[in-house]
Amino acid sequence: MNRTPASAPNGRFDGTDRYVATDSLKTAVNAALALQRPLLVKGEPGTGKTLLAEEVARALGRPLLQWHIKSTTKAQQGLYEYDAVSRLRDSQLGEAAVHDIRNYIVQGVLWQAFESEQPCVVLIDEIDKADIEFPNDLLRELDRMEFHVYETRQTVHARHKPLIIITSNNEKDLPDAFLRRCFFHYIEFPDRQTLSDIVAVHFPDLRADVLGAALDAFFRLREVPGLKKRPSTSEFLDWLHLLLAESVAPDSLARGDVPPLAGALLKNEQDLNLLRRLATLTQRGVR
């Protein structure tokens, strides 16, 4: 994997010393930069989608603005909000600020990005958590790179087009009209070599026998049929950290039963019980 320091003077993303990016992911980021279109990134939870935006901003030397979406988030909040409650309170208290409505306009992430002195990276994280109309409500603003503030009768234009990185965990389908305006990339779950490269970033001095045994156990666990939630990359890194902290011997990972410190990998009782049942059946078969 090619890795670069935290600055990319040529305006291209080639990965960083803290983030292992596949060639296809680097191509996707650079395509979004060239097209000046949002980059929509999907993939399993824990595959580094959110971290990607942080590392792209770091590599390009751009400010990062983050908008983490919740089920109650509205598209308008990314532009601005009018704080009518505060204005009412100030009017009751006789505050002078109440006479200028601009004192009660709260800038959203996109407004901040549009008015930034330099190009930004904007992360719209987990867009699929919001209402189905949320992406469509942003279409015009993302297309034109401008929006109107009705309370102050002003139009905000983007000084520079930000690089917008949008993540989704595929919890719901996104509208076709929105998808047409994005460059799409799906982060495949890392293969063994890529995962080894990722581990090397976080645990550069890890012994080869420990890594090999942990990888074997991890991929064996992910292949268990019927798992409700397969463990992710981030959970594997947490598990490795615990294995090292507890000095777990590599040979204890070779067994086919529940791995040690499984709470870092399995996050619900159904999967834990499934693994225990399979281990019991295996033991009976051996006898």
C-alpha positions as CSV (number, residue, x, y, z in Angstrom):
1,M,0.0,0.0,0.0
2,N,1.3,3.5,-0.9
3,R,1.2,5.8,2.1
4,T,1.9,9.6,2.1
5,P,2.5,12.1,4.9
6,A,-0.2,14.4,6.0
7,S,0.1,16.8,3.1
8,A,-0.8,16.2,-0.5
9,P,0.4,19.2,-2.5
10,N,-0.8,17.8,-5.8
11,G,-4.4,17.8,-4.5
12,R,-4.8,14.1,-4.7
13,F,-5.4,11.5,-2.1
14,D,-2.9,8.6,-1.9
15,G,-3.7,7.3,1.6
16,T,-1.9,8.4,4.8
17,D,0.5,6.9,7.3
18,R,-2.6,6.2,9.6
19,Y,-5.1,5.0,7.1
20,V,-4.7,2.0,4.7
21,A,-6.6,2.8,1.6
22,T,-7.1,0.4,-1.3
23,D,-6.3,1.5,-4.8
24,S,-10.0,1.5,-5.6
25,L,-10.8,3.7,-2.6
26,K,-8.1,6.2,-3.5
27,T,-9.4,6.3,-7.1
28,A,-12.9,7.0,-5.8
29,V,-11.8,9.9,-3.6
30,N,-9.8,11.4,-6.5
31,A,-12.7,11.0,-8.9
32,A,-15.0,12.9,-6.5
33,L,-12.4,15.6,-6.3
34,A,-12.1,15.8,-10.1
35,L,-15.8,15.8,-10.7
36,Q,-16.6,18.1,-7.7
37,R,-19.4,15.8,-6.7
38,P,-20.2,14.2,-3.3
39,L,-18.5,10.9,-2.6
40,L,-21.1,8.4,-1.2
41,V,-19.3,5.7,0.7
42,K,-21.1,2.5,1.8
43,G,-19.8,-0.6,3.6
44,E,-20.2,-2.6,6.8
45,P,-20.1,-0.7,10.1
46,G,-16.5,-0.5,11.3
47,T,-14.8,-0.5,8.0
48,G,-13.4,3.0,8.3
49,K,-15.9,5.1,6.5
50,T,-16.0,8.0,9.0
51,L,-12.2,7.8,9.5
52,L,-11.8,8.2,5.7
53,A,-13.1,11.8,5.8
54,E,-10.8,12.7,8.6
55,E,-7.7,11.2,6.8
56,V,-8.7,12.8,3.5
57,A,-8.9,16.2,5.1
58,R,-5.5,15.6,6.8
59,A,-3.9,14.4,3.6
60,L,-5.2,17.3,1.6
61,G,-4.5,19.9,4.3
62,R,-8.1,21.0,4.4
63,P,-10.4,21.8,7.4
64,L,-12.9,19.1,8.3
65,L,-16.5,19.9,9.2
66,Q,-18.5,17.0,10.5
67,W,-22.3,16.5,10.5
68,H,-23.4,13.4,12.3
69,I,-26.9,12.4,11.3
70,K,-29.6,11.2,13.7
71,S,-33.1,9.9,13.1
72,T,-34.4,13.4,14.0
73,T,-32.0,15.4,11.8
74,K,-33.5,17.7,9.2
75,A,-31.7,18.9,6.1
76,Q,-32.4,22.5,7.0
77,Q,-30.1,22.1,10.1
78,G,-27.1,21.6,7.7
79,L,-27.8,25.1,6.3
80,Y,-28.9,27.1,9.3
81,E,-31.5,27.2,12.1
82,Y,-33.5,30.2,13.3
83,D,-33.5,30.2,17.1
84,A,-37.0,31.7,17.7
85,V,-37.0,30.5,21.3
86,S,-34.0,32.5,22.3
87,R,-35.3,35.6,20.5
88,L,-38.6,35.3,22.4
89,R,-36.8,35.0,25.7
90,D,-34.6,38.0,24.9
91,S,-37.6,40.1,23.9
92,Q,-39.1,39.4,27.3
93,L,-35.9,40.4,29.0
94,G,-35.6,43.6,26.9
95,E,-32.3,42.6,25.3
96,A,-31.1,44.9,22.5
97,A,-30.0,42.0,20.4
98,V,-33.6,41.1,19.7
99,H,-33.9,43.9,17.1
100,D,-31.4,42.2,14.7
101,I,-32.7,38.8,13.6
102,R,-29.2,37.8,12.5
103,N,-28.3,37.3,16.1
104,Y,-30.6,34.3,16.1
105,I,-29.4,32.6,12.9
106,V,-27.3,29.6,13.8
107,Q,-25.0,28.5,10.9
108,G,-25.0,24.9,10.0
109,V,-22.1,22.8,8.7
110,L,-22.8,23.5,5.0
111,W,-23.0,27.3,5.6
112,Q,-19.7,27.1,7.4
113,A,-18.2,25.2,4.5
114,F,-19.6,27.6,1.9
115,E,-18.1,30.6,3.6
116,S,-14.7,29.0,4.5
117,E,-11.7,30.9,3.3
118,Q,-10.3,27.6,1.9
119,P,-11.8,24.4,0.5
120,C,-13.1,22.1,3.2
121,V,-13.9,18.5,3.5
122,V,-17.5,18.0,4.8
123,L,-18.5,14.7,6.4
124,I,-22.2,13.9,6.3
125,D,-22.1,10.8,8.5
126,E,-24.7,7.9,8.3
127,I,-27.1,9.7,6.0
128,D,-29.3,6.6,6.0
129,K,-30.3,7.3,9.6
130,A,-32.4,10.3,8.6
131,D,-35.9,10.4,7.1
132,I,-36.1,9.2,3.5
133,E,-36.7,12.8,2.3
134,F,-33.5,14.1,3.9
135,P,-31.2,13.5,0.9
136,N,-33.7,15.0,-1.6
137,D,-34.0,18.1,0.6
138,L,-30.3,18.7,0.0
139,L,-30.3,18.2,-3.7
140,R,-30.7,21.8,-4.8
141,E,-28.1,23.2,-2.3
142,L,-25.5,20.5,-3.2
143,D,-26.1,21.1,-6.9
144,R,-26.0,24.9,-6.9
145,M,-23.7,25.3,-4.0
146,E,-25.9,28.1,-2.7
147,F,-29.0,28.6,-0.5
148,H,-31.3,31.3,0.6
149,V,-31.8,32.5,4.1
150,Y,-35.4,33.6,4.2
151,E,-35.2,35.4,7.6
152,T,-32.4,37.8,6.5
153,R,-33.2,37.7,2.7
154,Q,-29.7,36.8,1.9
155,T,-28.3,34.2,-0.5
156,V,-25.2,32.3,0.7
157,H,-22.9,31.2,-2.2
158,A,-20.0,28.8,-1.8
159,R,-16.6,30.5,-2.1
160,H,-15.1,27.1,-2.8
161,K,-16.7,23.8,-3.6
162,P,-16.1,21.5,-0.6
163,L,-15.4,17.9,-0.9
164,I,-18.4,16.2,0.6
165,I,-18.1,12.7,1.8
166,I,-21.3,11.0,2.7
167,T,-21.4,7.7,4.6
168,S,-24.2,5.1,4.7
169,N,-24.6,1.8,6.5
170,N,-27.2,0.7,4.0
171,E,-30.0,0.8,6.6
172,K,-32.3,2.2,3.9
173,D,-32.2,2.9,0.2
174,L,-31.3,6.4,-0.9
175,P,-33.4,8.2,-3.6
176,D,-32.3,7.7,-7.2
177,A,-32.1,11.5,-7.8
178,F,-29.7,11.8,-5.0
179,L,-27.6,8.8,-6.1
180,R,-27.2,10.3,-9.6
181,R,-25.4,13.3,-8.2
182,C,-22.8,11.3,-6.2
183,F,-19.7,9.2,-7.0
184,F,-20.3,5.9,-5.3
185,H,-17.8,3.6,-3.6
186,Y,-18.5,0.5,-1.6
187,I,-15.7,-0.4,0.9
188,E,-15.3,-4.1,0.7
189,F,-14.5,-5.9,3.9
190,P,-10.7,-6.2,4.0
191,D,-9.1,-9.4,2.8
192,R,-6.4,-11.0,5.0
193,Q,-3.5,-9.1,3.5
194,T,-5.3,-5.7,3.7
195,L,-6.3,-6.4,7.3
196,S,-2.7,-7.3,8.1
197,D,-1.6,-3.9,6.7
198,I,-4.2,-2.2,8.8
199,V,-3.0,-4.0,11.9
200,A,0.6,-3.0,11.1
201,V,-0.4,0.7,11.4
202,H,-1.9,0.2,14.9
203,F,0.5,-2.6,16.2
204,P,3.8,-2.2,14.3
205,D,5.6,-4.6,16.7
206,L,3.1,-7.4,16.8
207,R,4.6,-10.8,16.6
208,A,3.8,-12.8,13.4
209,D,2.5,-15.8,15.3
210,V,0.1,-13.7,17.3
211,L,-1.2,-11.9,14.2
212,G,-1.5,-15.2,12.2
213,A,-3.5,-16.9,15.0
214,A,-5.7,-13.9,15.6
215,L,-6.4,-13.5,11.8
216,D,-7.3,-17.3,11.6
217,A,-9.7,-17.1,14.5
218,F,-11.2,-13.8,13.3
219,F,-12.0,-14.9,9.8
220,R,-13.1,-18.3,11.0
221,L,-15.6,-16.5,13.3
222,R,-16.9,-14.2,10.4
223,E,-17.6,-17.3,8.4
224,V,-19.9,-18.9,11.0
225,P,-23.3,-19.3,9.3
226,G,-26.2,-17.6,11.1
227,L,-24.3,-14.8,12.9
228,K,-26.6,-11.9,13.5
229,K,-23.7,-9.4,13.5
230,R,-20.3,-10.4,12.1
231,P,-17.4,-8.7,13.8
232,S,-15.9,-5.7,12.1
233,T,-12.4,-4.3,11.5
234,S,-12.6,-1.9,14.4
235,E,-13.7,-4.7,16.7
236,F,-10.8,-6.9,15.5
237,L,-8.4,-4.1,16.5
238,D,-10.0,-3.8,19.9
239,W,-9.7,-7.6,20.3
240,L,-6.1,-7.5,19.4
241,H,-5.5,-4.8,22.0
242,L,-7.1,-7.0,24.6
243,L,-5.2,-10.1,23.6
244,L,-1.9,-8.3,24.0
245,A,-2.9,-6.7,27.3
246,E,-3.9,-10.0,28.7
247,S,-0.9,-11.9,27.2
248,V,-3.2,-14.5,25.5
249,A,-1.2,-17.3,24.0
250,P,-1.6,-17.8,20.2
251,D,-2.3,-21.5,20.6
252,S,-5.4,-20.7,22.6
253,L,-6.9,-19.0,19.5
254,A,-6.6,-22.2,17.4
255,R,-9.6,-23.9,19.0
256,G,-12.9,-23.8,17.3
257,D,-14.9,-22.8,20.4
258,V,-15.7,-19.3,21.7
259,P,-12.5,-17.2,21.4
260,P,-11.1,-15.6,24.5
261,L,-12.3,-12.1,25.3
262,A,-15.2,-12.7,22.8
263,G,-17.1,-9.7,24.1
264,A,-14.9,-7.5,21.9
265,L,-16.1,-9.4,18.8
266,L,-19.6,-10.7,19.6
267,K,-22.1,-8.0,20.6
268,N,-25.3,-9.9,21.3
269,E,-26.3,-13.0,23.2
270,Q,-27.8,-14.8,20.1
271,D,-24.4,-14.9,18.4
272,L,-22.6,-16.0,21.6
273,N,-25.1,-18.8,22.2
274,L,-24.9,-19.9,18.6
275,L,-21.1,-20.2,18.9
276,R,-21.4,-22.2,22.1
277,R,-23.9,-24.6,20.5
278,L,-21.6,-25.1,17.5
279,A,-18.7,-25.7,19.8
280,T,-20.7,-28.3,21.8
281,L,-21.7,-30.1,18.6
282,T,-18.1,-30.1,17.4
283,Q,-16.9,-31.6,20.7
284,R,-19.6,-34.3,20.5
285,G,-18.6,-35.1,16.9
286,V,-15.0,-35.5,18.0
287,R,-15.9,-38.0,20.7
